[in-house]
Amino acid sequence: MSPDTLSARLAAHVIDTPWDALPPAAVLAAKHMALDTLAVAWAGTSAPGIPPVRDALIDEGGKPQSAVWATSAKIPARSAAFLNSAAAAALDFDGMRASERGSVHSDSVVLPAALAVAEQHGATGQELVAALVLGNDIVTRLGAASALPHRGWYQTSIYGIMGAAAAAARLMKLDAEQTMHAFGIAVNQACSTQLPNIERSLVKRYSSAFAAQGGVLAALLAARGITAARQAFEGRFGFYELYQPGEPDRLLDGLGVSYPHVETGVKRFPSCACNHTAIEAALQLAREHPVQASGIADLDVTISPYVHRLVGAPFDPSSDPQVAAQFSVQYSVAAAMLRGRFGVGDIEPEAVLDPATLALARRVTVHVDESWGNGRAATVVVRLHSGERRERHVAHIPGSREAPLAEADRSEKALDCLRAGVQPLDGEQAQRLVDRVLGLDRLANARELLKDLA
């Protein structure tokens, strides 16, 4: 292996970085991300599109290596990574790192892959946390090194499979040469389009799942001697040439010193993050000037071209109400204004199809400010039948690094999510799981994490 190639240096970073070299802030961020991801996945286990696939994979059987979250079932590690990742993405409530270069949900891919492999191999909690730090580091570095324009790939998938491969390689105790090949195998699988986001289809929930499964498979094949491209990222027809314009050398900026996953935000609302500034603006208006829906003449929301592409289409819940709501700024603003909140219950199909909410959503007009480019800001204007006009502008996504959530809000979100899903936890069980995740690096065996909870 040439130690001077970009791919080789990243592989060495993943495998050779000792635990003591990981900054405390990077370790703490990985544990906080794991708690948020596991919690939203717990709630997502009952979301539309998840139960039938869970039943199918459990029925398919195989060696009981890794847990299916919120159940007592165990299935092969790759299948567990796939299914648990889909649950983590289902409510669109998982953490993300957003920037002008795009956004990525790293941990909804990395944690399901890493925990499945850790359970399979009986890894310690500390080994699991190290894999989470380094896997998320790879994903968020890829995001930071990307450039515009994006070609329509779903960034979480094409970056996430690399992080999942890195985390799995670390837990399988591959060497740097094998890990470099794991990256090469992963780039052969990297895919996933943004089309499900635009068409509001259920397979969007499985975009991260294919990446999680593919990363585990990449490490497994590399462990068994399968060779692949040695310059998966920078080579001709490699990652940056085929999938994503960017500046590959930026992948090495501060390598081993800075860890960009520490800037991952915790989502406040269970929907596409492109809706969040508009939701927050509507909530501010609803709190400061409560008004009945009958008093509202119409609403305007102004968003950027990027946001409009993902959530600006006319609201149509006919195919799948929940997914349609998660990717509609019209529905988001209407629901927030009408109810003064936006939580998991507000994307349940019966809430989405509420006649009063549908009627108000039809009175939301979406405008695009071309000068905002890839920005996430939103302005909401409400006009009342009385003639009064009220306006709010929100510049930053709540929960992002520019507008972080308070610790109490993050904890409340986690506990609320753990009390939902296919097998809700009671208060004592939920707190026990929270304590285990935050003390994950002290667990003797990663299998203890979910013990006695299903």
N, C-alpha and C positions, 0 to 999 in steps of 0.2 A: 504493500500500500504506500503510495506517495504521500508523505505527511504534509506536503505543501498545497494540495488541492483543497478547495473550499469544503467539499463533501467529506474528505478525510478529516479535516479539522473539526467539523461538526460532530462526526462520529466519535472522535477521540474525546471531545468535550462531554458527550453523553455518557461514555463508559468510564473515563478516567477521572472525572471530577469527584473527589472524595466528599463524604458527608460534611466534614468539618470545614470545607471550603464554601459550602452553600451559605449565603448571607441569611441571617435570622429573618430579615424582612421577606425574603423570597420563600423561605420555609413557611412562615406564618401566612403569607398570601396563598400559598398552595393549599393549606389546611382550610382557610376561609372559603376558597373556591370550591374545595371538595364538599364542604358542608352545604353550600348553596346549591351545588349541582345535585347532590344526593337528595336534598330536600325537594327540589322542584321535580326531580325524577319520581320520587315517592308519590307526589300529587299527580304526576303525569301517567302513572300506571293504569288509571281508569279512563284516560282521555280517548276519544274516538280514534280508532285505527290501531291502538296498542293491544287491547285484549285478544282480538282474533289471532294476531301474529304470535303473541305469547303462548296461546293455547297450541298453535301449530308447532312451535319450536319445542315446547314441553312434550307434546305427543310424538315428535320426531325422535326424542330420546338421545342416547349417546352417553359417554362417560360423564358422571356427575362431578364436574370440576369446579364450577363457580355458581354463585347464587344468582337467581332471578330476583331482583329487588322487590321487596314487599310481598314475597311469597316464601314458602318453604321449599320450593323446587330448586334443584341444581341441574345444570346442563353443561355441555362442553364450553370451554372458555370463550372460543370465538363467537358462539351463539349468544352467550351471556353478554359479551361486549356489545354485540349488535342490538340486542333487545333493550338492554339498560340504557344505551345511548339514545335509542328512539324515545324512551320514556323521558329522558332528560331534556330532549328537544321538543316534546309534544306540546307543551303549554307555551312555548316561546318565552319562557320565564328564566332561562339560564343566563349566566353572566356573559358579558362580552367586553371586548376592548375595541372601542370605536375611534376612528381618526379620519382625517380628510382622505387618507389612502384606502379607506374601507373599514370593515368591521369583521371580527372573527369571534366565534364562540369556542374557545379552545378546550375548556374543561369538559364540555358535554361529549367530546370525543375522547380526551385523554383519560379522564377518571374511569369511565366504564371499561376501557381497554386495560388500563393498569390494574384496577382492582380485580378484574377477572383473571389476569395472569398471576397476580400476587396470591390469590386464593388457590389457583391451580398448583403453584410451586411452593406454597407455604412460606412466603416471604415475610420478613418482619415488617412492622409498621414503619420503621425508619427507612427500610429499603423501598417501601411503597411511596413514602413522602418524597424521597430523593427522585424516584422515577416521575412523580407528578411535577416536581419542580423543573426537571430537565425536559420532559415532554412538552409542558406548557411553554417553556422557554423557546423550544424550536418553533412551535406554532406561532407565537406572538412575534418572534423575529422574522418569520416569513411575512407576516402581515406588515411589519414596520419597513421591510425592504421592498414591498410592492410599489408599483407605480400605476398611474392612470394611462390609458383607460382600462377598465376591467372588461374582460371578453365575454362575460356572461356565466363563467363558472361560479359555483357556490364556494366562496372562499373558505368557509369553515371546513368543508370537505377536502378541498385540495391541499390546504395547509394542515388540517387536522390529521390526515392519514400519516403525515410525516412525524407528527408529535406522538401519535399512538405507536408507530413503529419504534420510535426512540424509547418511549417508556417501556414497551414490551421487551425490547432488546436489553435494556438495563436490568429488568427483573429476571430475564432468562439468563443473565450473566454472559451475554455474547461478548466477544472482544471487539476492538475498534474496526478491524477488517470486516468481520461479519456484519457489524452495524452499518458500515458503509454499503454493503450489499443489501441490507434491509431497506435502506433509503432507495436504492435502485429498484428493488422489487416493488416498493410502495409507489414509486413514480409511474410504474406500469399500470397501476390500478387507480391512480388519482383521477377523479372525475366528479361530476354532479353539477347540474345546471341550475340556474336561478328560475327556470321556467315554472317549477311547482309553486314558487313564491308568487309569481305573477298570475298563474291560473288557479291558485288557492286549492291545491290538491293535497290529499293526505300523505302522499309519498314524501312531501317536504319533511315530515317527521322522521323519515328514514335516511335523509341525506347524510347526517352525521353518523348514523349507524353503520352505513356501508364503509365509512372511513375508519371507524373504530375496529370493525371486523377485519378490514383490509390491513390495518397496521399490525394487528396481532398475527395475521397470516404471514405478512412480510417478515417479521422477526422469526417466526417458526420455520419458514423456508430457509432463511439465512442460517439458522442454527443447524439445519440439516445439510448444509453445504451447497445450497443453490446460489450461484453467482449472478451478478446483475451489473448494470451500469455503474462505473466507479465515479462518475461525475453527474450524479442524479440531478443536482440543482443547476450547475453552471455549464454542463456539457452541451454539445450540439444535439438538438432535439430533446434536451433535458427540460426540467421544470420551467425555467424562466423563458426558454425559447418557445415552448409549446403552450404552456398554460397561462402564465402571468408575467406581463412586462414588469421589470423591476431593476433594482440595483443589487445584484447578488453579493457584492463585497460588503454591503451594509449588514449582512447576516453575521459578520464577524465583529461588528462594532461593540466594544465592551464585553466580548465573549468571556464568560466566567467571572465577570465583575458586576455588570448590570443585568437585571432580569426583568424584561419588559412586562411579564405577566403580572407584576405587582400593580400595574395600572388597570387591571381588569375591573370593570364595574359590576355592581350588583343591580339587577333589574328591579325596578319598583312595580312595573305593570306586566301582566302576562300577555304580551303581544309583541309584534315586530317593533324593535327599538325606534324605527322611523316614525312610529306613532307617538312616542313618549313625550316629546315637547308639546305637541298639540293636546294630548291628554292633560298634561300638567297645566297648560294655559286654561283649558276648559274647567279643570277642578278649581283653579284659583278664582275664576269668574263665578263658579257655582257657590263657593264658600263665602266670597265677599259680597255677592249680590244674589242671594237665593231667589229663584223665580220658577214658577210652574211652566211646564212645556207649553201650555196654552197661551202664555204670555210672550213666547218667543216667535217673532215673525220669521227670521231666518238667521243662519250663521255662515260666516266666511272663514276659511282657514287658508293661510298662505304658507307654502312649503317650497323646498328646493327641487330642482329637476330630478336629483337622485332619489329623494324621498318620494316624489310623485311616481316615479317608475315602479316603486315597490308597493305603495299603499294608496296611491291617488286615484285609482280607477273607480268608477261608479260601484257602489256597494250592491252586491248581488249574493245573498245567502242561499240561493236555491240549490247549489250543489253540495256544499258542506258548510253549515252555519258557523261552526267554531273557527275553522280555518279562514273563512271569509272575513269574520270579525277581526281576527288577529292581523289581517293584512288590509284593513280599511280604515283610513283616517276619518271618513265620514261616520262610520259606526262608532269609532273610538270617541270622537268629540260629542256625538249625540248621547252616548251612554254616560260619559263623564258629566255632562251638563245636567242630564235628567236625574241621575242617581247620586251625584256628589261623591263618587268613588269609582275605582276600576280595579277589580280583583278577579280571582279565579272564577267566582260565581257569575261574573259579568260576561264570560265567554262561553258559558254553558248554553247549549242550543236553545233551551226554553227562554233564557234571558235575551239571547240574540234576536229571537223571533217575536219578542214582545211588541205588540202593535204600536204602543206609544213611542217606543224607541225607533222602530222602523219609520214611523211617520216623521220623527224629528230628523233622522238620518237623511231623509229625502230633501230636507230643507238646508242641508249643509252643502255649500258651494266651495269647490277646491280651486285655488289659484296657485300658479307657479311663478316664483320670482327667479328668472333666469340668472340673475347676478349672484344667487346664493350657491350655485355650483353643487358641490357634494355636501354642503352643510346640513345639519340636522335641526336647525332652529325652526320655530313655527310661530305664527301670529294667528290668534283666534279673535274674531269680531262677532259679537252677538247684537242683533237689532231687535228691539222689543216692539210690540204693537203700540205701545205708548209713544213711540218715536225715539226713545232713549237708545243710545249706542254705547256699548262697552267693549273694551279691547284689552287683550293681554298678549305679551310677547315673551317667549321662553327661549333662551339662547342655547342652553345645554341640557342634555339628556339627564334626568334625575337618576342618580346612582353612578354616573360616570365619574372619571377622575376630576372633572371640572366642577361637579356638583355631587359629591359623595353622600351616600346615605349614612345616617347616624347608626352607631352600633346597636342601639335599641331597635331601630327599624329593621336592620338585617336579621337580628335574632327573632323578632316577631314574625318576619316572613318565613324563616326556616321552620319555626314551630308550627305555624299555620299550615304550611305545606305538608309537614310530617303527620299532621292530624287529618290528612285527606288521602285520596287515592284508593286503590283496590283493597288495601288493608290498613286503615288509619291506625296510628299509634295513639295510645293514651298519653296524658301529660308526662307521666313518669318515664314511660318508654321513650318518648320523643326527647326528653332532656338527657336520658342515658345515651342515646345515639349522638346527640350534640356533643356531650362530654367526650365520647370515644373519638369522634372525628377531630376535635380540637386537641386531643392527646394522642393522636394517631401515631406519632413518632415514638411513643412509649409502649405501644402494644408489642407483645412478644411475637404475635402471629397475626397477619392481616385478616385471617378467618374469624378472629374475635370481634371484628367490627360490627357485623350484622347478627351475631349470635343471640339467640333467644328473642328475636324481634319479629319473627314470622311464624 
